[in-house]
Amino acid sequence: MDGRTDGSEGGLAGARPAHEGILRRQAARESSARTYARALPIVPVRARGLTIEGADGRRYLDCLSGAGALALGHNHPVVLEAVRAVLDSGAPLHALDLATPVKDAFVTELFHTLPPGLADHARVQFCGPAGTDAVEAALKLVRTATGRTGVLAFTGAYHGMTAAAQDASGHATDVRVTRLPYPYDYRCPFGIGGEAGAELAARWTEHLLDDPRSGVPTPAGMILEPVQGEGGVIPAPDAWLRRMRQITADHSIPLIADEIQTGVGRTGAFWAVEHSGITPDVMVLSKAIGGSLPLAVVVYRDDLDVWEPGTHAGTFRGNQLAMAAGTATLAYVRRHRLADHAASLGTRMLTQLRTLADRFPCIGDVRGRGLMIGLEVVDPEREDADREPRGCEGPHGERRRPERSAEGPDAAQPQVPRDEADVSANRSTTHAPAPRAPRPAAPGLAAAIRGECLKRGLIVELGGRHASVVRLLPPLTITDEQATAVLDRLADAVEAVARGTADGPGRPHP
């Protein structure tokens, strides 16, 4: 019976399928810190492009993409070919930081893609294999180069889970980190949003640095995400990014751009900083640059390169397979202009999703840039945004849609055209001004939507301040037809939750 292939455990009639045993053993043996496994109780056994097949035979459209690591989707042929070439060549798989042909090819391709102002005077540091390792290295770099210790970071930020990276993220309280307001239209910290809100955020930053009695000494660096990912898919306005670049330059503060999730075409440009035209002093890169394998690097201006040999090292900083996969991925994205594809398809998806938000007031805001998209889920029955959000009412709870006036969904709110031309003219990101006053976050409803998506064969993830933002990170290779399927399943899930018709487990689409 050892060779049975019917997907069940043991030889008794009615035995549980094998995937259930795998999930049961995972829950019994793995750390309570596991996250994705709790929300996505599937056992992937095969994957290609956008599609994952589970051990139970079900197929899913994967709009998580390894938290953005799979720019080309699962098992893209160019990635597999690059990995096989290294394996078949007899090249060493472990090389510490020695020079190898594989590394040389990777660095050459990487530098070919960098913003010109950085590529012409850059150094690259290979660190540990995760993005948080790159953040640690970057913070250590600017502290060493400037002789200062403080760091400027932003509310809602996420830079990793190691010590310094966590300090710079929005949930830490390290006294060396000064927290600054990040422009967030839907929940503007100043209550006004738009260009005025971003301008106030910039002035606040400028004031802290200019005021000798602010209590904020000149820091070692500023770290920011051009689009906050885990923070809720919040694109920074281009004008605000340019202000941050000017402020840091005026005060001789190195600017660190965290492009771990936004890089390699994800936002509609190869690097998200290119939308605003700024050149950071330091870029931290991971996820997609390894072509689905672990790899992280720091790229920085050569005048910051003051480290002594061995100042920052790591045993596994020379992953040859990841470098080969990364070279193939970077080259494919560049040659096939996948950033342009992400920009155009992302705009169309955002337009359709805003139509969905018009139908269902539990979608408070739709925003994003390129193929980095978020839907903020709110409680449509409550206006008081200061009270704690209410969770999902249950699989059969009725939700009454608020009455709307004949003059439009929000007659008291200024209306902004939503077509693509008007959005582009109004602001340089595809984050449209919020059409409704912000309502309380609804993490229970967001979790219910994620669950309904999974039943329909669609994998999405949650993020944001209250885990109430449904996030879409499809591979850059997604086709128009696949995008339509994704949006159809998502709309079906939202409707089921909004109308209180969500029910028990259902079989996803094939």
Protein Blocks (a to p, Z undefined) as FASTA:
>chain_A
ZZpcnhpgcjbehiacfklmmmmmmmmmmcfkbmklmmmccddfbdehjbccdfkopacd
dfklnnopamnoghifklmmmmmmmmmnopafbgcjaccfklmmmmmmmmmmpcfklmmm
cccddddfbfklmmmmmmmmmmmmnopabdcddehiaebjbfklmmmpmkbcbfkbccdd
dddfklgcklngpjllmmmmmmmmmmmmmmmknopacdfbdcddfbafknnopacdfklm
mmmmmmmmmnopacdddfklmgghlnopablklmnopacfbdcdehjlnnopacdddddd
fklmmccehkagcfklmcfklmmmmmmmmmmmmmnommmmmmmmmmmmmmmmmmmmmmmm
klmbdcdehjadcdddddfkbfblmbccdddebjklccddddddfkbjblmbccddfbfk
lmmmmpmbfcdcdfbdcddddfklmmmmmmmmmmnopacddedjkopaccddddfkbcfk
lmmmmmmmmmmmmmmmmnopaccdddddZZ
